Amino acid sequence: MSKKALSPLVATVLLVIFALVIGTITMNWGKAYVEKAGDEKAPASILVRVSSLDDPLKVLQIKYITGEISKEEYFEKEKELFKS
């Protein structure tokens, strides 16, 4: 009796190896793509609707995010907001 086909075990092992190789190639390509897109030195921008600035806490958060006030100033002013 001659065997002309692969045994199911060998076929399964080959499929698993093939899937791992394809996954590794895809992940490396994706990593390179993301790193390449992140190399742009464009400054970060913040989009805020004018209608959302009626809340003092949001105004305070935007000042902290944009670097207008320090972390300590932010916490101090936040405490003042919640006291009133």
N, CA, C and O atoms as CSV, one atom per row, in Angstrom:
chain,resi,resn,atom,element,x,y,z
A,1,MET,N,N,0.845,-1.172,0.000
A,1,MET,CA,C,0.000,0.000,0.000
A,1,MET,C,C,0.900,1.248,0.000
A,1,MET,O,O,1.688,1.435,0.926
A,2,SER,N,N,0.788,2.095,-1.024
A,2,SER,CA,C,1.624,3.290,-1.116
A,2,SER,C,C,0.824,4.519,-0.692
A,2,SER,O,O,-0.359,4.651,-1.006
A,3,LYS,N,N,1.488,5.399,0.017
A,3,LYS,CA,C,0.833,6.623,0.475
A,3,LYS,C,C,1.145,7.734,-0.522
A,3,LYS,O,O,2.306,8.099,-0.706
A,4,LYS,N,N,0.099,8.276,-1.171
A,4,LYS,CA,C,0.288,9.339,-2.143
A,4,LYS,C,C,-0.076,10.703,-1.559
A,4,LYS,O,O,0.202,11.723,-2.190
A,5,ALA,N,N,-0.676,10.753,-0.399
A,5,ALA,CA,C,-1.102,12.014,0.209
A,5,ALA,C,C,-0.432,12.165,1.577
A,5,ALA,O,O,0.051,11.196,2.162
A,6,LEU,N,N,-0.417,13.392,2.063
A,6,LEU,CA,C,0.134,13.643,3.393
A,6,LEU,C,C,-0.832,13.143,4.446
A,6,LEU,O,O,-2.046,13.130,4.243
A,7,SER,N,N,-0.283,12.738,5.556
A,7,SER,CA,C,-1.157,12.317,6.641
A,7,SER,C,C,-1.845,13.549,7.222
A,7,SER,O,O,-1.311,14.651,7.095
A,8,PRO,N,N,-2.991,13.406,7.845
A,8,PRO,CA,C,-3.701,14.549,8.424
A,8,PRO,C,C,-2.867,15.308,9.450
A,8,PRO,O,O,-2.999,16.526,9.563
A,9,LEU,N,N,-2.030,14.630,10.184
A,9,LEU,CA,C,-1.194,15.289,11.187
A,9,LEU,C,C,-0.166,16.210,10.525
A,9,LEU,O,O,0.020,17.347,10.958
A,10,VAL,N,N,0.487,15.732,9.501
A,10,VAL,CA,C,1.477,16.534,8.795
A,10,VAL,C,C,0.797,17.718,8.114
A,10,VAL,O,O,1.337,18.824,8.120
A,11,ALA,N,N,-0.362,17.506,7.535
A,11,ALA,CA,C,-1.103,18.584,6.882
A,11,ALA,C,C,-1.479,19.660,7.901
A,11,ALA,O,O,-1.380,20.850,7.605
A,12,THR,N,N,-1.901,19.259,9.080
A,12,THR,CA,C,-2.265,20.217,10.128
A,12,THR,C,C,-1.052,21.027,10.566
A,12,THR,O,O,-1.147,22.244,10.726
A,13,VAL,N,N,0.066,20.379,10.759
A,13,VAL,CA,C,1.286,21.068,11.155
A,13,VAL,C,C,1.698,22.075,10.075
A,13,VAL,O,O,2.085,23.198,10.397
A,14,LEU,N,N,1.619,21.690,8.820
A,14,LEU,CA,C,1.966,22.599,7.726
A,14,LEU,C,C,1.017,23.806,7.672
A,14,LEU,O,O,1.456,24.927,7.417
A,15,LEU,N,N,-0.251,23.584,7.907
A,15,LEU,CA,C,-1.218,24.691,7.921
A,15,LEU,C,C,-0.950,25.655,9.070
A,15,LEU,O,O,-1.046,26.869,8.895
A,16,VAL,N,N,-0.616,25.128,10.234
A,16,VAL,CA,C,-0.317,25.981,11.392
A,16,VAL,C,C,0.940,26.806,11.116
A,16,VAL,O,O,0.966,28.005,11.397
A,17,ILE,N,N,1.969,26.181,10.575
A,17,ILE,CA,C,3.199,26.907,10.246
A,17,ILE,C,C,2.924,27.978,9.200
A,17,ILE,O,O,3.417,29.100,9.314
A,18,PHE,N,N,2.146,27.643,8.191
A,18,PHE,CA,C,1.792,28.610,7.152
A,18,PHE,C,C,1.038,29.800,7.753
A,18,PHE,O,O,1.319,30.947,7.405
A,19,ALA,N,N,0.096,29.539,8.643
A,19,ALA,CA,C,-0.662,30.623,9.277
A,19,ALA,C,C,0.251,31.505,10.129
A,19,ALA,O,O,0.102,32.727,10.117
A,20,LEU,N,N,1.181,30.918,10.857
A,20,LEU,CA,C,2.115,31.696,11.666
A,20,LEU,C,C,3.023,32.563,10.796
A,20,LEU,O,O,3.289,33.714,11.143
A,21,VAL,N,N,3.494,32.037,9.691
A,21,VAL,CA,C,4.357,32.805,8.792
A,21,VAL,C,C,3.583,33.974,8.198
A,21,VAL,O,O,4.085,35.099,8.180
A,22,ILE,N,N,2.382,33.729,7.718
A,22,ILE,CA,C,1.557,34.806,7.144
A,22,ILE,C,C,1.242,35.850,8.220
A,22,ILE,O,O,1.294,37.046,7.934
A,23,GLY,N,N,0.923,35.438,9.425
A,23,GLY,CA,C,0.646,36.371,10.517
A,23,GLY,C,C,1.859,37.210,10.871
A,23,GLY,O,O,1.736,38.412,11.105
A,24,THR,N,N,3.028,36.591,10.914
A,24,THR,CA,C,4.257,37.317,11.225
A,24,THR,C,C,4.570,38.353,10.146
A,24,THR,O,O,4.940,39.485,10.459
A,25,ILE,N,N,4.424,37.975,8.902
A,25,ILE,CA,C,4.668,38.907,7.798
A,25,ILE,C,C,3.693,40.076,7.869
A,25,ILE,O,O,4.093,41.227,7.697
A,26,THR,N,N,2.426,39.793,8.119
A,26,THR,CA,C,1.408,40.845,8.200
A,26,THR,C,C,1.675,41.786,9.373
A,26,THR,O,O,1.555,43.003,9.226
A,27,MET,N,N,2.029,41.248,10.520
A,27,MET,CA,C,2.300,42.086,11.690
A,27,MET,C,C,3.528,42.970,11.464
A,27,MET,O,O,3.519,44.138,11.853
A,28,ASN,N,N,4.570,42.441,10.850
A,28,ASN,CA,C,5.758,43.249,10.569
A,28,ASN,C,C,5.445,44.355,9.572
A,28,ASN,O,O,5.923,45.479,9.722
A,29,TRP,N,N,4.655,44.047,8.565
A,29,TRP,CA,C,4.269,45.071,7.588
A,29,TRP,C,C,3.439,46.152,8.274
A,29,TRP,O,O,3.656,47.341,8.041
A,30,GLY,N,N,2.496,45.750,9.112
A,30,GLY,CA,C,1.658,46.710,9.823
A,30,GLY,C,C,2.465,47.577,10.770
A,30,GLY,O,O,2.218,48.779,10.873
A,31,LYS,N,N,3.420,46.986,11.460
A,31,LYS,CA,C,4.272,47.745,12.389
A,31,LYS,C,C,5.077,48.790,11.628
A,31,LYS,O,O,5.169,49.939,12.060
A,32,ALA,N,N,5.655,48.402,10.508
A,32,ALA,CA,C,6.430,49.339,9.698
A,32,ALA,C,C,5.533,50.448,9.163
A,32,ALA,O,O,5.949,51.605,9.096
A,33,TYR,N,N,4.321,50.109,8.785
A,33,TYR,CA,C,3.385,51.107,8.253
A,33,TYR,C,C,3.007,52.119,9.329
A,33,TYR,O,O,2.976,53.320,9.060
A,34,VAL,N,N,2.722,51.657,10.533
A,34,VAL,CA,C,2.339,52.553,11.623
A,34,VAL,C,C,3.509,53.430,12.042
A,34,VAL,O,O,3.326,54.625,12.275
A,35,GLU,N,N,4.699,52.866,12.143
A,35,GLU,CA,C,5.875,53.650,12.510
A,35,GLU,C,C,6.171,54.707,11.457
A,35,GLU,O,O,6.561,55.826,11.791
A,36,LYS,N,N,5.988,54.359,10.187
A,36,LYS,CA,C,6.226,55.304,9.102
A,36,LYS,C,C,5.219,56.447,9.163
A,36,LYS,O,O,5.584,57.602,8.944
A,37,ALA,N,N,3.971,56.144,9.456
A,37,ALA,CA,C,2.933,57.175,9.549
A,37,ALA,C,C,3.162,58.060,10.765
A,37,ALA,O,O,2.781,59.230,10.747
A,38,GLY,N,N,3.772,57.535,11.815
A,38,GLY,CA,C,4.018,58.303,13.029
A,38,GLY,C,C,5.249,59.187,12.953
A,38,GLY,O,O,5.486,59.992,13.853
A,39,ASP,N,N,6.033,59.053,11.900
A,39,ASP,CA,C,7.250,59.851,11.761
A,39,ASP,C,C,6.979,61.307,11.409
A,39,ASP,O,O,7.863,62.154,11.542
A,40,GLU,N,N,5.787,61.599,10.970
A,40,GLU,CA,C,5.468,62.968,10.583
A,40,GLU,C,C,5.587,63.874,11.803
A,40,GLU,O,O,5.101,63.539,12.883
A,41,LYS,N,N,6.220,64.996,11.628
A,41,LYS,CA,C,6.474,65.909,12.737
A,41,LYS,C,C,5.410,67.001,12.829
A,41,LYS,O,O,5.677,68.085,13.347
A,42,ALA,N,N,4.227,66.727,12.338
A,42,ALA,CA,C,3.151,67.716,12.389
A,42,ALA,C,C,2.700,67.878,13.837
A,42,ALA,O,O,2.588,66.891,14.564
A,43,PRO,N,N,2.442,69.103,14.259
A,43,PRO,CA,C,1.981,69.312,15.626
A,43,PRO,C,C,0.577,68.740,15.824
A,43,PRO,O,O,-0.239,68.716,14.902
A,44,ALA,N,N,0.325,68.291,17.019
A,44,ALA,CA,C,-1.002,67.768,17.328
A,44,ALA,C,C,-1.991,68.914,17.366
A,44,ALA,O,O,-1.673,70.010,17.826
A,45,SER,N,N,-3.173,68.656,16.885
A,45,SER,CA,C,-4.189,69.703,16.899
A,45,SER,C,C,-5.372,69.235,17.737
A,45,SER,O,O,-5.652,68.040,17.833
A,46,ILE,N,N,-6.051,70.187,18.331
A,46,ILE,CA,C,-7.207,69.901,19.162
A,46,ILE,C,C,-8.399,70.619,18.555
A,46,ILE,O,O,-8.375,71.833,18.351
A,47,LEU,N,N,-9.431,69.858,18.273
A,47,LEU,CA,C,-10.640,70.444,17.724
A,47,LEU,C,C,-11.675,70.540,18.832
A,47,LEU,O,O,-12.015,69.540,19.464
A,48,VAL,N,N,-12.173,71.746,19.066
A,48,VAL,CA,C,-13.145,71.970,20.116
A,48,VAL,C,C,-14.269,72.822,19.543
A,48,VAL,O,O,-14.030,73.851,18.912
A,49,ARG,N,N,-15.481,72.378,19.772
A,49,ARG,CA,C,-16.618,73.191,19.357
A,49,ARG,C,C,-16.799,74.334,20.339
A,49,ARG,O,O,-16.681,74.144,21.550
A,50,VAL,N,N,-17.082,75.513,19.821
A,50,VAL,CA,C,-17.256,76.691,20.668
A,50,VAL,C,C,-18.408,76.478,21.641
A,50,VAL,O,O,-18.355,76.969,22.768
A,51,SER,N,N,-19.435,75.763,21.235
A,51,SER,CA,C,-20.585,75.546,22.112
A,51,SER,C,C,-20.238,74.692,23.324
A,51,SER,O,O,-20.951,74.727,24.327
A,52,SER,N,N,-19.146,73.922,23.244
A,52,SER,CA,C,-18.778,73.052,24.364
A,52,SER,C,C,-17.921,73.779,25.398
A,52,SER,O,O,-17.572,73.187,26.419
A,53,LEU,N,N,-17.574,75.043,25.163
A,53,LEU,CA,C,-16.717,75.771,26.091
A,53,LEU,C,C,-17.496,76.512,27.170
A,53,LEU,O,O,-16.933,77.359,27.863
A,54,ASP,N,N,-18.778,76.206,27.321
A,54,ASP,CA,C,-19.566,76.860,28.358
A,54,ASP,C,C,-19.338,76.237,29.733
A,54,ASP,O,O,-19.789,76.784,30.739
A,55,ASP,N,N,-18.665,75.135,29.787
A,55,ASP,CA,C,-18.387,74.438,31.044
A,55,ASP,C,C,-16.993,74.837,31.538
A,55,ASP,O,O,-16.017,74.634,30.816
A,56,PRO,N,N,-16.871,75.394,32.739
A,56,PRO,CA,C,-15.559,75.820,33.236
A,56,PRO,C,C,-14.549,74.673,33.360
A,56,PRO,O,O,-13.347,74.881,33.196
A,57,LEU,N,N,-15.038,73.473,33.647
A,57,LEU,CA,C,-14.131,72.337,33.763
A,57,LEU,C,C,-13.509,72.013,32.405
A,57,LEU,O,O,-12.322,71.697,32.325
A,58,LYS,N,N,-14.298,72.090,31.350
A,58,LYS,CA,C,-13.761,71.832,30.009
A,58,LYS,C,C,-12.725,72.883,29.633
A,58,LYS,O,O,-11.693,72.562,29.043
A,59,VAL,N,N,-12.994,74.118,29.969
A,59,VAL,CA,C,-12.033,75.187,29.690
A,59,VAL,C,C,-10.732,74.911,30.437
A,59,VAL,O,O,-9.647,75.068,29.878
A,60,LEU,N,N,-10.839,74.504,31.685
A,60,LEU,CA,C,-9.672,74.187,32.498
A,60,LEU,C,C,-8.892,73.017,31.895
A,60,LEU,O,O,-7.663,73.056,31.830
A,61,GLN,N,N,-9.600,71.986,31.458
A,61,GLN,CA,C,-8.949,70.827,30.860
A,61,GLN,C,C,-8.217,71.204,29.578
A,61,GLN,O,O,-7.115,70.717,29.329
A,62,ILE,N,N,-8.815,72.060,28.770
A,62,ILE,CA,C,-8.163,72.489,27.530
A,62,ILE,C,C,-6.907,73.294,27.845
A,62,ILE,O,O,-5.892,73.148,27.165
A,63,LYS,N,N,-6.968,74.134,28.859
A,63,LYS,CA,C,-5.780,74.902,29.239
A,63,LYS,C,C,-4.653,73.965,29.679
A,63,LYS,O,O,-3.486,74.201,29.366
A,64,TYR,N,N,-5.003,72.908,30.401
A,64,TYR,CA,C,-3.979,71.953,30.851
A,64,TYR,C,C,-3.413,71.167,29.667
A,64,TYR,O,O,-2.199,70.988,29.566
A,65,ILE,N,N,-4.278,70.703,28.781
A,65,ILE,CA,C,-3.838,69.910,27.632
A,65,ILE,C,C,-2.932,70.726,26.721
A,65,ILE,O,O,-1.943,70.211,26.200
A,66,THR,N,N,-3.266,71.992,26.531
A,66,THR,CA,C,-2.463,72.832,25.633
A,66,THR,C,C,-1.212,73.379,26.307
A,66,THR,O,O,-0.398,74.028,25.652
A,67,GLY,N,N,-1.043,73.131,27.598
A,67,GLY,CA,C,0.169,73.538,28.296
A,67,GLY,C,C,0.136,74.945,28.849
A,67,GLY,O,O,1.179,75.483,29.221
A,68,GLU,N,N,-1.026,75.552,28.913
A,68,GLU,CA,C,-1.133,76.909,29.458
A,68,GLU,C,C,-0.963,76.926,30.973
A,68,GLU,O,O,-0.503,77.918,31.538
A,69,ILE,N,N,-1.335,75.823,31.632
A,69,ILE,CA,C,-1.194,75.734,33.085
A,69,ILE,C,C,-0.499,74.423,33.432
A,69,ILE,O,O,-0.534,73.466,32.658
A,70,SER,N,N,0.131,74.389,34.596
A,70,SER,CA,C,0.834,73.181,35.028
A,70,SER,C,C,-0.145,72.200,35.668
A,70,SER,O,O,-1.319,72.506,35.879
A,71,LYS,N,N,0.367,71.031,35.966
A,71,LYS,CA,C,-0.444,69.985,36.594
A,71,LYS,C,C,-0.934,70.436,37.973
A,71,LYS,O,O,-2.088,70.214,38.338
A,72,GLU,N,N,-0.045,71.064,38.722
A,72,GLU,CA,C,-0.413,71.523,40.063
A,72,GLU,C,C,-1.505,72.594,39.985
A,72,GLU,O,O,-2.467,72.570,40.753
A,73,GLU,N,N,-1.342,73.536,39.041
A,73,GLU,CA,C,-2.364,74.581,38.866
A,73,GLU,C,C,-3.697,73.972,38.465
A,73,GLU,O,O,-4.757,74.410,38.910
A,74,TYR,N,N,-3.624,72.945,37.609
A,74,TYR,CA,C,-4.858,72.281,37.173
A,74,TYR,C,C,-5.597,71.685,38.366
A,74,TYR,O,O,-6.797,71.907,38.531
A,75,PHE,N,N,-4.881,70.926,39.200
A,75,PHE,CA,C,-5.531,70.292,40.347
A,75,PHE,C,C,-6.066,71.321,41.337
A,75,PHE,O,O,-7.137,71.136,41.914
A,76,GLU,N,N,-5.327,72.391,41.530
A,76,GLU,CA,C,-5.755,73.445,42.445
A,76,GLU,C,C,-7.051,74.097,41.950
A,76,GLU,O,O,-7.995,74.273,42.719
A,77,LYS,N,N,-7.088,74.445,40.690
A,77,LYS,CA,C,-8.280,75.085,40.131
A,77,LYS,C,C,-9.447,74.120,40.038
A,77,LYS,O,O,-10.602,74.527,40.154
A,78,GLU,N,N,-9.152,72.837,39.827
A,78,GLU,CA,C,-10.208,71.833,39.784
A,78,GLU,C,C,-10.874,71.707,41.152
A,78,GLU,O,O,-12.097,71.605,41.248
A,79,LYS,N,N,-10.061,71.714,42.210
A,79,LYS,CA,C,-10.620,71.660,43.566
A,79,LYS,C,C,-11.522,72.860,43.822
A,79,LYS,O,O,-12.593,72.721,44.412
A,80,GLU,N,N,-11.090,74.039,43.380
A,80,GLU,CA,C,-11.903,75.253,43.550
A,80,GLU,C,C,-13.235,75.127,42.814
A,80,GLU,O,O,-14.266,75.570,43.319
A,81,LEU,N,N,-13.218,74.531,41.634
A,81,LEU,CA,C,-14.454,74.377,40.867
A,81,LEU,C,C,-15.452,73.463,41.588
A,81,LEU,O,O,-16.654,73.727,41.611
A,82,PHE,N,N,-14.928,72.387,42.173
A,82,PHE,CA,C,-15.826,71.420,42.817
A,82,PHE,C,C,-16.286,71.892,44.208
A,82,PHE,O,O,-17.273,71.386,44.740
A,83,LYS,N,N,-15.576,72.851,44.783
A,83,LYS,CA,C,-16.017,73.392,46.073
A,83,LYS,C,C,-17.265,74.253,45.905
A,83,LYS,O,O,-18.138,74.273,46.772
A,84,SER,N,N,-17.339,74.949,44.804
A,84,SER,CA,C,-18.478,75.861,44.604
A,84,SER,C,C,-19.665,75.203,43.982
A,84,SER,O,O,-20.686,75.854,43.759
